[in-house]
């Protein structure tokens, strides 16, 4: 569907948050991908990127996703707290992108 262009950690985080419900995960992922294409959202992330990295949240797709879920009101914590939760508390795998 997306030609292997989506970070597997992002897919894991979305499936984990939706208790494995595939249809909801696809809808959520589509909403995020649409949101991400808006130029202002990437620019805003670029301003905050250093702070995410200082908190050891180095996956840019997950960080963007955390900004998205906070902005849309899906999660109430800050984007930084959400990124830390996905990365540390939820055992987010630290793997390279799938380059098939």
Biopython code that builds the backbone (N, CA, C, O; Angstrom):
import numpy as np
from Bio.PDB.StructureBuilder import StructureBuilder

atoms = [
    (1, "UNK", "N", (0.820, -1.196, 0.000)),
    (1, "UNK", "CA", (0.000, 0.000, 0.000)),
    (1, "UNK", "C", (0.861, 1.256, 0.000)),
    (1, "UNK", "O", (0.631, 2.156, -0.807)),
    (2, "UNK", "N", (1.850, 1.333, 0.893)),
    (2, "UNK", "CA", (2.723, 2.500, 0.949)),
    (2, "UNK", "C", (4.116, 2.165, 0.431)),
    (2, "UNK", "O", (5.054, 2.931, 0.652)),
    (3, "UNK", "N", (4.265, 1.048, -0.245)),
    (3, "UNK", "CA", (5.524, 0.680, -0.900)),
    (3, "UNK", "C", (6.708, 0.620, 0.067)),
    (3, "UNK", "O", (7.807, 1.054, -0.279)),
    (4, "UNK", "N", (6.500, 0.093, 1.259)),
    (4, "UNK", "CA", (7.565, -0.092, 2.255)),
    (4, "UNK", "C", (8.246, 1.207, 2.635)),
    (4, "UNK", "O", (9.442, 1.201, 2.929)),
    (5, "UNK", "N", (7.528, 2.321, 2.639)),
    (5, "UNK", "CA", (8.106, 3.612, 2.973)),
    (5, "UNK", "C", (7.812, 4.025, 4.410)),
    (5, "UNK", "O", (8.209, 5.114, 4.823)),
    (6, "UNK", "N", (7.131, 3.189, 5.177)),
    (6, "UNK", "CA", (6.759, 3.543, 6.538)),
    (6, "UNK", "C", (7.638, 2.793, 7.521)),
    (6, "UNK", "O", (7.866, 1.591, 7.387)),
    (7, "UNK", "N", (8.119, 3.516, 8.498)),
    (7, "UNK", "CA", (8.972, 2.959, 9.538)),
    (7, "UNK", "C", (8.223, 1.847, 10.278)),
    (7, "UNK", "O", (7.089, 2.046, 10.712)),
    (8, "UNK", "N", (8.844, 0.702, 10.418)),
    (8, "UNK", "CA", (8.210, -0.432, 11.103)),
    (8, "UNK", "C", (7.922, -0.127, 12.565)),
    (8, "UNK", "O", (6.957, -0.645, 13.126)),
    (9, "UNK", "N", (8.754, 0.715, 13.192)),
    (9, "UNK", "CA", (8.491, 1.106, 14.575)),
    (9, "UNK", "C", (7.187, 1.895, 14.678)),
    (9, "UNK", "O", (6.452, 1.762, 15.656)),
    (10, "UNK", "N", (6.907, 2.701, 13.684)),
    (10, "UNK", "CA", (5.667, 3.467, 13.656)),
    (10, "UNK", "C", (4.464, 2.531, 13.532)),
    (10, "UNK", "O", (3.462, 2.700, 14.227)),
    (11, "UNK", "N", (4.570, 1.569, 12.662)),
    (11, "UNK", "CA", (3.496, 0.584, 12.501)),
    (11, "UNK", "C", (3.274, -0.175, 13.814)),
    (11, "UNK", "O", (2.135, -0.397, 14.227)),
    (12, "UNK", "N", (4.359, -0.563, 14.455)),
    (12, "UNK", "CA", (4.271, -1.261, 15.745)),
    (12, "UNK", "C", (3.556, -0.387, 16.778)),
    (12, "UNK", "O", (2.666, -0.862, 17.484)),
    (13, "UNK", "N", (3.943, 0.884, 16.866)),
    (13, "UNK", "CA", (3.357, 1.790, 17.857)),
    (13, "UNK", "C", (1.862, 1.973, 17.606)),
    (13, "UNK", "O", (1.072, 1.979, 18.550)),
    (14, "UNK", "N", (1.473, 2.121, 16.349)),
    (14, "UNK", "CA", (0.063, 2.311, 16.021)),
    (14, "UNK", "C", (-0.735, 1.031, 16.306)),
    (14, "UNK", "O", (-1.823, 1.095, 16.878)),
    (15, "UNK", "N", (-0.206, -0.110, 15.914)),
    (15, "UNK", "CA", (-0.905, -1.374, 16.198)),
    (15, "UNK", "C", (-1.016, -1.611, 17.702)),
    (15, "UNK", "O", (-2.049, -2.072, 18.187)),
    (16, "UNK", "N", (0.040, -1.297, 18.431)),
    (16, "UNK", "CA", (0.026, -1.466, 19.879)),
    (16, "UNK", "C", (-1.038, -0.564, 20.505)),
    (16, "UNK", "O", (-1.763, -0.987, 21.405)),
    (17, "UNK", "N", (-1.129, 0.660, 20.032)),
    (17, "UNK", "CA", (-2.113, 1.597, 20.556)),
    (17, "UNK", "C", (-3.542, 1.240, 20.197)),
    (17, "UNK", "O", (-4.470, 1.638, 20.900)),
    (18, "UNK", "N", (-3.736, 0.503, 19.125)),
    (18, "UNK", "CA", (-5.072, 0.087, 18.684)),
    (18, "UNK", "C", (-5.376, -1.360, 19.040)),
    (18, "UNK", "O", (-6.310, -1.948, 18.493)),
    (19, "UNK", "N", (-4.613, -1.934, 19.937)),
    (19, "UNK", "CA", (-4.777, -3.329, 20.361)),
    (19, "UNK", "C", (-4.839, -4.277, 19.171)),
    (19, "UNK", "O", (-5.578, -5.262, 19.190)),
    (20, "UNK", "N", (-4.059, -3.975, 18.136)),
    (20, "UNK", "CA", (-3.953, -4.864, 16.991)),
    (20, "UNK", "C", (-5.101, -4.807, 16.004)),
    (20, "UNK", "O", (-5.171, -5.645, 15.106)),
    (21, "UNK", "N", (-5.991, -3.860, 16.137)),
    (21, "UNK", "CA", (-7.130, -3.735, 15.215)),
    (21, "UNK", "C", (-6.624, -3.126, 13.905)),
    (21, "UNK", "O", (-6.346, -1.930, 13.828)),
    (22, "UNK", "N", (-6.513, -3.959, 12.894)),
    (22, "UNK", "CA", (-5.886, -3.578, 11.631)),
    (22, "UNK", "C", (-6.595, -2.419, 10.943)),
    (22, "UNK", "O", (-5.938, -1.474, 10.506)),
    (23, "UNK", "N", (-7.913, -2.468, 10.836)),
    (23, "UNK", "CA", (-8.639, -1.409, 10.132)),
    (23, "UNK", "C", (-8.456, -0.051, 10.805)),
    (23, "UNK", "O", (-8.276, 0.962, 10.130)),
    (24, "UNK", "N", (-8.503, -0.033, 12.126)),
    (24, "UNK", "CA", (-8.283, 1.219, 12.855)),
    (24, "UNK", "C", (-6.846, 1.695, 12.669)),
    (24, "UNK", "O", (-6.599, 2.892, 12.524)),
    (25, "UNK", "N", (-5.912, 0.770, 12.673)),
    (25, "UNK", "CA", (-4.507, 1.130, 12.502)),
    (25, "UNK", "C", (-4.270, 1.743, 11.121)),
    (25, "UNK", "O", (-3.540, 2.726, 10.994)),
    (26, "UNK", "N", (-4.880, 1.168, 10.099)),
    (26, "UNK", "CA", (-4.728, 1.701, 8.735)),
    (26, "UNK", "C", (-5.331, 3.097, 8.644)),
    (26, "UNK", "O", (-4.744, 3.995, 8.041)),
    (27, "UNK", "N", (-6.490, 3.275, 9.237)),
    (27, "UNK", "CA", (-7.136, 4.599, 9.219)),
    (27, "UNK", "C", (-6.275, 5.627, 9.961)),
    (27, "UNK", "O", (-6.094, 6.749, 9.486)),
    (28, "UNK", "N", (-5.753, 5.245, 11.109)),
    (28, "UNK", "CA", (-4.910, 6.124, 11.916)),
    (28, "UNK", "C", (-3.626, 6.468, 11.158)),
    (28, "UNK", "O", (-3.194, 7.621, 11.147)),
    (29, "UNK", "N", (-3.031, 5.475, 10.537)),
    (29, "UNK", "CA", (-1.805, 5.687, 9.768)),
    (29, "UNK", "C", (-2.069, 6.615, 8.591)),
    (29, "UNK", "O", (-1.238, 7.471, 8.288)),
    (30, "UNK", "N", (-3.188, 6.466, 7.936)),
    (30, "UNK", "CA", (-3.558, 7.348, 6.823)),
    (30, "UNK", "C", (-3.727, 8.786, 7.297)),
    (30, "UNK", "O", (-3.278, 9.719, 6.632)),
    (31, "UNK", "N", (-4.372, 8.966, 8.443)),
    (31, "UNK", "CA", (-4.536, 10.304, 9.002)),
    (31, "UNK", "C", (-3.178, 10.929, 9.302)),
    (31, "UNK", "O", (-2.946, 12.102, 9.009)),
    (32, "UNK", "N", (-2.293, 10.144, 9.883)),
    (32, "UNK", "CA", (-0.955, 10.644, 10.213)),
    (32, "UNK", "C", (-0.182, 11.003, 8.957)),
    (32, "UNK", "O", (0.453, 12.055, 8.900)),
    (33, "UNK", "N", (-0.227, 10.142, 7.949)),
    (33, "UNK", "CA", (0.509, 10.416, 6.706)),
    (33, "UNK", "C", (-0.008, 11.689, 6.034)),
    (33, "UNK", "O", (0.785, 12.458, 5.490)),
    (34, "UNK", "N", (-1.308, 11.922, 6.062)),
    (34, "UNK", "CA", (-1.884, 13.149, 5.507)),
    (34, "UNK", "C", (-1.410, 14.357, 6.299)),
    (34, "UNK", "O", (-1.013, 15.366, 5.717)),
    (35, "UNK", "N", (-1.449, 14.261, 7.620)),
    (35, "UNK", "CA", (-0.996, 15.334, 8.494)),
    (35, "UNK", "C", (0.476, 15.653, 8.248)),
    (35, "UNK", "O", (0.879, 16.815, 8.197)),
    (36, "UNK", "N", (1.261, 14.597, 8.099)),
    (36, "UNK", "CA", (2.712, 14.756, 7.942)),
    (36, "UNK", "C", (3.070, 15.483, 6.647)),
    (36, "UNK", "O", (4.104, 16.148, 6.588)),
    (37, "UNK", "N", (2.251, 15.374, 5.623)),
    (37, "UNK", "CA", (2.528, 16.011, 4.336)),
    (37, "UNK", "C", (2.353, 17.524, 4.360)),
    (37, "UNK", "O", (2.781, 18.210, 3.431)),
    (38, "UNK", "N", (1.740, 18.044, 5.395)),
    (38, "UNK", "CA", (1.571, 19.489, 5.500)),
    (38, "UNK", "C", (2.912, 20.120, 5.898)),
    (38, "UNK", "O", (3.466, 19.765, 6.939)),
    (39, "UNK", "N", (3.439, 21.041, 5.096)),
    (39, "UNK", "CA", (4.785, 21.586, 5.316)),
    (39, "UNK", "C", (5.006, 22.218, 6.696)),
    (39, "UNK", "O", (6.108, 22.135, 7.237)),
    (40, "UNK", "N", (3.993, 22.837, 7.263)),
    (40, "UNK", "CA", (4.172, 23.469, 8.575)),
    (40, "UNK", "C", (4.467, 22.458, 9.671)),
    (40, "UNK", "O", (5.189, 22.768, 10.619)),
    (41, "UNK", "N", (3.922, 21.260, 9.555)),
    (41, "UNK", "CA", (4.145, 20.248, 10.588)),
    (41, "UNK", "C", (5.602, 19.791, 10.611)),
    (41, "UNK", "O", (6.167, 19.589, 11.686)),
    (42, "UNK", "N", (6.205, 19.629, 9.454)),
    (42, "UNK", "CA", (7.619, 19.245, 9.389)),
    (42, "UNK", "C", (8.488, 20.379, 9.909)),
    (42, "UNK", "O", (9.459, 20.137, 10.625)),
    (43, "UNK", "N", (8.150, 21.608, 9.559)),
    (43, "UNK", "CA", (8.917, 22.775, 10.028)),
    (43, "UNK", "C", (8.868, 22.876, 11.548)),
    (43, "UNK", "O", (9.882, 23.150, 12.190)),
    (44, "UNK", "N", (7.691, 22.657, 12.119)),
    (44, "UNK", "CA", (7.559, 22.683, 13.575)),
    (44, "UNK", "C", (8.415, 21.596, 14.221)),
    (44, "UNK", "O", (9.056, 21.829, 15.245)),
    (45, "UNK", "N", (8.421, 20.418, 13.623)),
    (45, "UNK", "CA", (9.243, 19.335, 14.166)),
    (45, "UNK", "C", (10.722, 19.696, 14.108)),
    (45, "UNK", "O", (11.461, 19.424, 15.055)),
    (46, "UNK", "N", (11.158, 20.298, 13.024)),
    (46, "UNK", "CA", (12.568, 20.678, 12.888)),
    (46, "UNK", "C", (13.000, 21.587, 14.035)),
    (46, "UNK", "O", (14.148, 21.523, 14.476)),
    (47, "UNK", "N", (12.094, 22.430, 14.521)),
    (47, "UNK", "CA", (12.394, 23.320, 15.643)),
    (47, "UNK", "C", (12.559, 22.537, 16.946)),
    (47, "UNK", "O", (13.333, 22.940, 17.815)),
    (48, "UNK", "N", (11.844, 21.428, 17.087)),
    (48, "UNK", "CA", (11.839, 20.643, 18.323)),
    (48, "UNK", "C", (12.753, 19.426, 18.262)),
    (48, "UNK", "O", (12.959, 18.755, 19.274)),
    (49, "UNK", "N", (13.297, 19.137, 17.097)),
    (49, "UNK", "CA", (14.063, 17.914, 16.871)),
    (49, "UNK", "C", (15.207, 17.732, 17.873)),
    (49, "UNK", "O", (15.408, 16.634, 18.391)),
    (50, "UNK", "N", (15.941, 18.784, 18.143)),
    (50, "UNK", "CA", (17.081, 18.692, 19.063)),
    (50, "UNK", "C", (16.630, 18.252, 20.459)),
    (50, "UNK", "O", (17.302, 17.455, 21.113)),
    (51, "UNK", "N", (15.497, 18.776, 20.903)),
    (51, "UNK", "CA", (15.003, 18.415, 22.232)),
    (51, "UNK", "C", (14.597, 16.943, 22.298)),
    (51, "UNK", "O", (14.829, 16.287, 23.314)),
    (52, "UNK", "N", (13.997, 16.418, 21.235)),
    (52, "UNK", "CA", (13.669, 14.989, 21.193)),
    (52, "UNK", "C", (14.954, 14.157, 21.285)),
    (52, "UNK", "O", (15.028, 13.201, 22.057)),
    (53, "UNK", "N", (15.941, 14.523, 20.507)),
    (53, "UNK", "CA", (17.195, 13.760, 20.478)),
    (53, "UNK", "C", (17.898, 13.823, 21.830)),
    (53, "UNK", "O", (18.471, 12.828, 22.275)),
    (54, "UNK", "N", (17.860, 14.979, 22.486)),
    (54, "UNK", "CA", (18.458, 15.097, 23.823)),
    (54, "UNK", "C", (17.783, 14.168, 24.827)),
    (54, "UNK", "O", (18.401, 13.759, 25.810)),
    (55, "UNK", "N", (16.537, 13.841, 24.585)),
    (55, "UNK", "CA", (15.790, 12.930, 25.468)),
    (55, "UNK", "C", (15.883, 11.485, 24.975)),
    (55, "UNK", "O", (15.134, 10.615, 25.420)),
    (56, "UNK", "N", (16.810, 11.245, 24.052)),
    (56, "UNK", "CA", (17.113, 9.923, 23.507)),
    (56, "UNK", "C", (15.961, 9.350, 22.668)),
    (56, "UNK", "O", (15.817, 8.134, 22.547)),
    (57, "UNK", "N", (15.159, 10.228, 22.103)),
    (57, "UNK", "CA", (14.089, 9.823, 21.187)),
    (57, "UNK", "C", (14.570, 10.158, 19.780)),
    (57, "UNK", "O", (14.342, 11.258, 19.277)),
    (58, "UNK", "N", (15.231, 9.205, 19.161)),
    (58, "UNK", "CA", (15.946, 9.458, 17.912)),
    (58, "UNK", "C", (15.205, 9.001, 16.667)),
    (58, "UNK", "O", (15.712, 9.181, 15.560)),
    (59, "UNK", "N", (14.051, 8.429, 16.806)),
    (59, "UNK", "CA", (13.288, 7.994, 15.645)),
    (59, "UNK", "C", (12.376, 9.145, 15.221)),
    (59, "UNK", "O", (11.385, 9.439, 15.889)),
    (60, "UNK", "N", (12.715, 9.787, 14.116)),
    (60, "UNK", "CA", (12.012, 10.989, 13.702)),
    (60, "UNK", "C", (10.552, 10.723, 13.346)),
    (60, "UNK", "O", (9.701, 11.585, 13.564)),
    (61, "UNK", "N", (10.251, 9.548, 12.803)),
    (61, "UNK", "CA", (8.864, 9.222, 12.475)),
    (61, "UNK", "C", (8.020, 9.080, 13.738)),
    (61, "UNK", "O", (6.880, 9.543, 13.781)),
    (62, "UNK", "N", (8.575, 8.443, 14.759)),
    (62, "UNK", "CA", (7.872, 8.304, 16.031)),
    (62, "UNK", "C", (7.700, 9.678, 16.676)),
    (62, "UNK", "O", (6.640, 9.979, 17.226)),
    (63, "UNK", "N", (8.726, 10.499, 16.610)),
    (63, "UNK", "CA", (8.634, 11.838, 17.196)),
    (63, "UNK", "C", (7.539, 12.655, 16.508)),
    (63, "UNK", "O", (6.738, 13.311, 17.173)),
    (64, "UNK", "N", (7.508, 12.613, 15.188)),
    (64, "UNK", "CA", (6.452, 13.304, 14.443)),
    (64, "UNK", "C", (5.077, 12.754, 14.823)),
    (64, "UNK", "O", (4.122, 13.508, 15.010)),
    (65, "UNK", "N", (4.997, 11.449, 14.932)),
    (65, "UNK", "CA", (3.748, 10.809, 15.319)),
    (65, "UNK", "C", (3.294, 11.291, 16.703)),
    (65, "UNK", "O", (2.104, 11.512, 16.928)),
    (66, "UNK", "N", (4.229, 11.448, 17.606)),
    (66, "UNK", "CA", (3.895, 11.913, 18.956)),
    (66, "UNK", "C", (3.387, 13.351, 18.945)),
    (66, "UNK", "O", (2.498, 13.701, 19.721)),
    (67, "UNK", "N", (3.938, 14.170, 18.083)),
    (67, "UNK", "CA", (3.415, 15.534, 17.926)),
    (67, "UNK", "C", (1.989, 15.461, 17.381)),
    (67, "UNK", "O", (1.097, 16.162, 17.857)),
    (68, "UNK", "N", (1.784, 14.603, 16.375)),
    (68, "UNK", "CA", (0.464, 14.420, 15.766)),
    (68, "UNK", "C", (-0.586, 13.991, 16.791)),
    (68, "UNK", "O", (-1.642, 14.617, 16.886)),
    (69, "UNK", "N", (-0.312, 12.941, 17.555)),
    (69, "UNK", "CA", (-1.319, 12.425, 18.492)),
    (69, "UNK", "C", (-1.613, 13.419, 19.601)),
    (69, "UNK", "O", (-2.733, 13.468, 20.109)),
    (70, "UNK", "N", (-0.620, 14.210, 19.980)),
    (70, "UNK", "CA", (-0.843, 15.229, 20.999)),
    (70, "UNK", "C", (-1.680, 16.374, 20.428)),
    (70, "UNK", "O", (-2.638, 16.831, 21.051)),
    (71, "UNK", "N", (-1.300, 16.824, 19.232)),
    (71, "UNK", "CA", (-2.025, 17.922, 18.581)),
    (71, "UNK", "C", (-3.487, 17.569, 18.324)),
    (71, "UNK", "O", (-4.370, 18.411, 18.485)),
    (72, "UNK", "N", (-3.739, 16.335, 17.929)),
    (72, "UNK", "CA", (-5.105, 15.896, 17.625)),
    (72, "UNK", "C", (-5.889, 15.499, 18.872)),
    (72, "UNK", "O", (-7.085, 15.224, 18.778)),
    (73, "UNK", "N", (-5.249, 15.464, 20.030)),
    (73, "UNK", "CA", (-5.931, 15.134, 21.271)),
    (73, "UNK", "C", (-6.124, 13.654, 21.521)),
    (73, "UNK", "O", (-6.910, 13.273, 22.389)),
    (74, "UNK", "N", (-5.413, 12.798, 20.770)),
    (74, "UNK", "CA", (-5.526, 11.353, 20.985)),
    (74, "UNK", "C", (-4.817, 10.924, 22.270)),
    (74, "UNK", "O", (-5.237, 9.969, 22.923)),
    (75, "UNK", "N", (-3.752, 11.624, 22.628)),
    (75, "UNK", "CA", (-3.036, 11.385, 23.885)),
    (75, "UNK", "C", (-2.863, 12.722, 24.583)),
    (75, "UNK", "O", (-2.666, 13.747, 23.930)),
    (76, "UNK", "N", (-2.936, 12.716, 25.905)),
    (76, "UNK", "CA", (-2.928, 13.980, 26.638)),
    (76, "UNK", "C", (-1.537, 14.425, 27.095)),
    (76, "UNK", "O", (-1.364, 15.590, 27.456)),
    (77, "UNK", "N", (-0.571, 13.562, 27.091)),
    (77, "UNK", "CA", (0.773, 13.933, 27.522)),
    (77, "UNK", "C", (1.426, 14.820, 26.474)),
    (77, "UNK", "O", (0.875, 15.028, 25.394)),
    (78, "UNK", "N", (2.607, 15.343, 26.800)),
    (78, "UNK", "CA", (3.335, 16.157, 25.833)),
    (78, "UNK", "C", (3.930, 15.251, 24.755)),
    (78, "UNK", "O", (4.070, 14.047, 24.972)),
    (79, "UNK", "N", (4.277, 15.809, 23.607)),
    (79, "UNK", "CA", (4.915, 14.982, 22.574)),
    (79, "UNK", "C", (6.181, 14.292, 23.083)),
    (79, "UNK", "O", (6.464, 13.155, 22.704)),
    (80, "UNK", "N", (6.937, 14.971, 23.934)),
    (80, "UNK", "CA", (8.169, 14.391, 24.466)),
    (80, "UNK", "C", (7.867, 13.202, 25.373)),
    (80, "UNK", "O", (8.528, 12.167, 25.286)),
    (81, "UNK", "N", (6.866, 13.349, 26.242)),
    (81, "UNK", "CA", (6.484, 12.249, 27.125)),
    (81, "UNK", "C", (5.957, 11.066, 26.325)),
    (81, "UNK", "O", (6.249, 9.915, 26.648)),
    (82, "UNK", "N", (5.185, 11.345, 25.288)),
    (82, "UNK", "CA", (4.675, 10.263, 24.445)),
    (82, "UNK", "C", (5.807, 9.538, 23.721)),
    (82, "UNK", "O", (5.800, 8.310, 23.638)),
    (83, "UNK", "N", (6.773, 10.279, 23.203)),
    (83, "UNK", "CA", (7.912, 9.659, 22.511)),
    (83, "UNK", "C", (8.720, 8.797, 23.471)),
    (83, "UNK", "O", (9.146, 7.696, 23.121)),
    (84, "UNK", "N", (8.927, 9.296, 24.667)),
    (84, "UNK", "CA", (9.660, 8.511, 25.671)),
    (84, "UNK", "C", (8.879, 7.235, 25.998)),
    (84, "UNK", "O", (9.463, 6.158, 26.119)),
    (85, "UNK", "N", (7.573, 7.363, 26.138)),
    (85, "UNK", "CA", (6.734, 6.199, 26.441)),
    (85, "UNK", "C", (6.829, 5.148, 25.344)),
    (85, "UNK", "O", (7.026, 3.967, 25.630)),
    (86, "UNK", "N", (6.690, 5.571, 24.084)),
    (86, "UNK", "CA", (6.800, 4.628, 22.970)),
    (86, "UNK", "C", (8.173, 3.981, 22.938)),
    (86, "UNK", "O", (8.295, 2.779, 22.700)),
    (87, "UNK", "N", (9.198, 4.773, 23.175)),
    (87, "UNK", "CA", (10.573, 4.299, 23.030)),
    (87, "UNK", "C", (10.999, 3.405, 24.188)),
    (87, "UNK", "O", (11.588, 2.346, 23.974)),
    (88, "UNK", "N", (10.705, 3.826, 25.405)),
    (88, "UNK", "CA", (11.218, 3.115, 26.574)),
    (88, "UNK", "C", (10.160, 2.210, 27.205)),
    (88, "UNK", "O", (10.357, 1.000, 27.308)),
    (89, "UNK", "N", (9.069, 2.781, 27.614)),
    (89, "UNK", "CA", (8.053, 2.026, 28.364)),
    (89, "UNK", "C", (7.408, 0.921, 27.545)),
    (89, "UNK", "O", (7.132, -0.161, 28.064)),
    (90, "UNK", "N", (7.167, 1.185, 26.275)),
    (90, "UNK", "CA", (6.498, 0.196, 25.442)),
    (90, "UNK", "C", (7.473, -0.734, 24.747)),
    (90, "UNK", "O", (7.053, -1.595, 23.974)),
    (91, "UNK", "N", (8.747, -0.583, 25.001)),
    (91, "UNK", "CA", (9.737, -1.481, 24.418)),
    (91, "UNK", "C", (9.850, -1.346, 22.915)),
    (91, "UNK", "O", (10.033, -2.338, 22.210)),
    (92, "UNK", "N", (9.742, -0.126, 22.423)),
    (92, "UNK", "CA", (9.844, 0.103, 20.991)),
    (92, "UNK", "C", (11.151, -0.468, 20.459)),
    (92, "UNK", "O", (12.225, -0.140, 20.965)),
    (93, "UNK", "N", (11.069, -1.297, 19.468)),
    (93, "UNK", "CA", (12.295, -1.885, 18.917)),
    (93, "UNK", "C", (13.188, -0.820, 18.295)),
    (93, "UNK", "O", (12.706, 0.138, 17.690)),
    (94, "UNK", "N", (14.476, -1.000, 18.449)),
    (94, "UNK", "CA", (15.445, -0.095, 17.846)),
    (94, "UNK", "C", (16.039, -0.792, 16.635)),
    (94, "UNK", "O", (17.113, -1.388, 16.715)),
    (95, "UNK", "N", (15.346, -0.716, 15.527)),
    (95, "UNK", "CA", (15.813, -1.376, 14.299)),
    (95, "UNK", "C", (15.859, -0.363, 13.174)),
    (95, "UNK", "O", (15.195, 0.673, 13.216)),
    (96, "UNK", "N", (16.660, -0.685, 12.165)),
    (96, "UNK", "CA", (16.715, 0.165, 10.977)),
    (96, "UNK", "C", (15.451, -0.006, 10.182)),
    (96, "UNK", "O", (14.732, -0.993, 10.341)),
    (97, "UNK", "N", (15.175, 0.961, 9.318)),
    (97, "UNK", "CA", (14.006, 0.875, 8.437)),
    (97, "UNK", "C", (14.120, -0.323, 7.516)),
    (97, "UNK", "O", (15.216, -0.754, 7.157)),
    (98, "UNK", "N", (12.980, -0.843, 7.146)),
    (98, "UNK", "CA", (12.908, -1.931, 6.191)),
    (98, "UNK", "C", (13.163, -1.355, 4.798)),
    (98, "UNK", "O", (12.381, -0.531, 4.324)),
    (99, "UNK", "N", (14.226, -1.765, 4.147)),
    (99, "UNK", "CA", (14.608, -1.199, 2.851)),
    (99, "UNK", "C", (14.349, -2.153, 1.702)),
    (99, "UNK", "O", (15.101, -2.146, 0.727)),
    (100, "UNK", "N", (13.323, -2.964, 1.781)),
    (100, "UNK", "CA", (13.022, -3.924, 0.724)),
    (100, "UNK", "C", (12.593, -3.220, -0.530)),
    (100, "UNK", "O", (12.298, -3.869, -1.533)),
]
sb = StructureBuilder()
sb.init_structure("model")
sb.init_model(0)
sb.init_chain("A")
sb.init_seg("    ")
for serial, (resi, resn, name, xyz) in enumerate(atoms, 1):
    if name == "N":
        sb.init_residue(resn, " ", resi, " ")
    sb.init_atom(name, np.array(xyz, "f"), 0.0, 1.0, " ", f" {name:<3s}", serial, name[0])
structure = sb.get_structure()
